[in-house]
Amino acid sequence: MILCIFNIMALPEEDVHMIIKQVLDETVGANATYTHKDSVQWNQKAVEQITKKLVAAGKPYKYVVTSSFLQISSGSGLNVSTISYWNKITDSSYMYRWEAKTMLAIVYVFAIAI
């Protein structure tokens, strides 16, 4: 019975995706042009803001947020993979792909029950 309570307490995937999208839209913007210098700042600010909003949701979880930015150009490619060894009933992971005019961001969120 306790296992169901933990599962109900996890953030719904739609909520996590909405947080990520909102932060990236505000931090970077869909019409921004990719530069390496800006991407470093955007990336740092994005993971900080996403983590802050997840923690503000008040769920009993620790969060790990990772983000990768890729400049989109002719012939560019990206393959990202992750695996976790944890409690599948209480812990969760989320992936979100965000695209702008000249770049792509892949964000992973790992939620580990406390």
Summary of the structure (lengths in Angstrom):
residues: 114
radius of gyration: 15.3
end to end distance: 17.3
largest distance: 52.4
contacts: 292
relative contact order: 0.25
helix: 39%
strand: 26%
